[in-house]
Amino acid sequence: MPVIPIHQLQERASSGLEIEFFNPGSKARKDEPRDAHRDDHYLFFLLIDGSATLMIDFQTLRFKEGTLYYILPGQVHHRITNEAAGGWFLAVDTGLLTMDQRNVFEKGLSLQQPIHLKEEEIKQYHSLLTLLLQKYKEAREYPLARPVMYSLLQAFTGMVASSYCSATSIENNPSRKVQLTQEFKKVLASEYRTIKSPAIYAERLNVSLSYLNESLKKVTGLAVSYWIIHEVMLE
């Protein structure tokens, strides 16, 4: 069985952020993966016009004008087919999101659904991201621009979390393995400073370590030990 690679954002962006505006007909970067892969960071997409498709967790999603979507760390996906679309792409390190935002995004852990924005919402997102892109470019040369860039990024991720809180498309009946993964991440977020043992997390959740590992690998593709180390490194 082929191994699905996991890509590290820090290998490409020391700031923990990549942002790009793409036009219809734009070609993918040469270093952009085409085959199935995972990322250790969040991906956000906002289609301003046109249409696109995305293969994620071996399901095909279709996006139309005004669609907002995100991909969680660890989810298997292919490169979005955006040749006939224009819009925004962001790769964001997990540590740049607040815990409240992460809790919102991970509610749809099995397969979150895209949401359609109103015209006024699209304008607000587009204006914010245009300014964020400008500060992102300036931060490469002027260190004082970086805090402004992060503040604008927080505004964006907060808006996305708010949009998803307002939407009714978040999954209401996740599977047992999805529920267990959500429960594990909540316990991990509050206990990682003092608990480093995968077995203790399994005990806290009243399941065997093998079943906890099985659930996490099924949902995220990664084991308990990876997520413990990941949380410690974020801190």
N, C-alpha and C positions, 0 to 999 in steps of 0.2 A: 504494500500500500504506500503511495507516494507521501512524503512528508510535506505538509503545507508550511511554507516559511512564514516567520513573523518579522516584520520590519520595525526598526527602532527609529523614532523621530529624531532623537538626539544625534544620530549619525548624519542627519541632513541639516538640522536647524538647532543651533545652540540656544536660541531664544525660546525654544519650545513651541514655536508657531510658524506655520506656513500659510500664506493667504494668496489667492490668485483670482483674478477675474478672467473668465474665458468667453470668447465670442463664438457664434456658430461657425463651424468649419475649422476651429482651432485644432491643431494636432497635439497629441500627447507628448510630454517630454520624453526624451530618449531613455531616461532612467526610471520612467514610470512603469511599474509592473503591469503586465497584461494578464498573467495567469492568476489562479486562485492564491490568495495570501491572507495573512492576518496583520494587523497593526497593533502596536502597544499604546496607541493614542486614539483620540476621538477624531472623526471626520465629519464635517458639516457641509451640506450642499444647499444652495438656494438657486433655483432656476428662475431667471427673470423672463425668458421667452423661449419658445421652442419646446422640444420634448427630448427625453432621454430614457435609457433603461439601465438597470443595475442588477447584477446577480449577487445576492447576499444570502448566506446560509443555504445556498443551493436552491433559492427561489428567485424568480425574476420579478422585479418591481418596475413599474412604468411611471415616469414623472412627466408632468405637463407644466405649462407656464404657471409661475407662482407657487411652486412646490418647495417646501422646506423639509429637510431630512438629515439624519445623522446616523453614523455607524459607531458602535461601541468598540472599545479595545477588545481584541480577541475574536471578533466576528469574522467569519470567512467571507471574502468578497472578491469580485473581479473589478477591474477598472470600469468606471462609469462610461457608457457610450454617449458622449455629449457632442457628436459631430454636428447635430442639428439643433443645438441648444446654446443659450448664452446665460451666464450667471456667475455664481461665486462658489469657490472651494476653499475650505480651511482645514488644516491639520493642527490639532491642539493637544499639547501634553496634558495628561490627566491631572497633574499637579496644579494646573492653572484654572481648574474648575473648583467651585466650592463644594462642600459635601452635600449641601441642599440641592445643588444643581445635579450632581451625580445621582442622587436618590431619585430625582424626577426622571432622568434619562434611563436609568436601569429598571424602571417599572415595566417597561416593554421589552424586557431582556430576551425573550424568545425570538421575537421579530417585531420591532417597533414599526409603526405605519407612518408613511409620509402624510403631512398635513398641507392643506391648501390655504394660502394667505389671501386676505382681502387686499384690494389695490392700495389702500392707504398704508397697510402694514408692509407691503413690498417696498414702497417708497421710503419708509422709515429704515428698514433693513439696508436698503441700497445706499442711502445717505451715510449711515453709520459705517458700513463696510468700506465705502469709498474713502472716508476719513481714516479708518483703521489701516487700510492699505498704504495711504500716504505716510502715516507715522511708522509703519512697518519698514518702509524703504528708508526713512530718515534715521531710524534706530540703528541701521547698519553703520552709519557714519557719525551720528551724534548721540552719545550715551544718554543725554538728558531726555531724549525722545522716547526712550524705552519705557519709563513708568507711565507716560501718557498712552503708549501703545497697549500696555497691559490693562489700564483702566478702561479703554475702549473695548478691549477683548472681553472684559468682565461684563460690560454693558450688553455686548452681543450675546454671550452665553446665558446671561440672565434673561434676556428677551426670548431666546429659544426655549429655555425652561418654562417661562411664563406661557408661551404659545402652546407648548405641549400640555401644560396643566389645564389650559382652557379647552383643549381639544378632547373629543370623546372617543378618539381612535385608539387610546392606550388599552392594551390587552387586559381583560377583566378576569380571565380564567387560565392563568399560566399553568404549565405542567408541574408535577412534583419536583422535578429536577431544576426547573427554572425558579420555583419558589425557594428551594433549598439554596440555590446560588445567591438569590437575593438576600436570604437570611444570613448566609455566611458573610457576605460583603458588609452587611450592617454590623454584625458582631466584630468583624475584622477592623472596621473603621474606628470602633471605640476601644478595642482591646489590643491592637497590634503593638503598642508600646511595652506591654507587660507579658503578652502571650506570643511566643514564637513557634510553638509546637503544633503541627497539623493535627495530631491526635487529640489535643485538648480542644481544638475548635470542633472536631467531630463529636467529642463528648458533650460539649455545650449544646450542640444541635441535635443530640440524641440519635445519632446515626453512626454507622461504622466509618472508619477512615476510608476504606476502600469505596464505599458508596458515595461519600462526599467527593472523593477524587473523581469517581466515575461521572458524577453529576456536573462538576465543574468542567471537566474535559469535554463533556457532551455539549454544554452551553457555551463555554468560552474557548475551548480548545487547550486550556492550560490547567495545570494541577494546583492543589492547595498551596504547596510550598512556593510556587511562582508568585501567587498573589500576596502572600505574606511578605516576601522579599520586596515585591513591587511597592507595597504600601509603605514599608520602612524606607525605601529609597526615595519615595515621594516626600516623606517627612524630612 
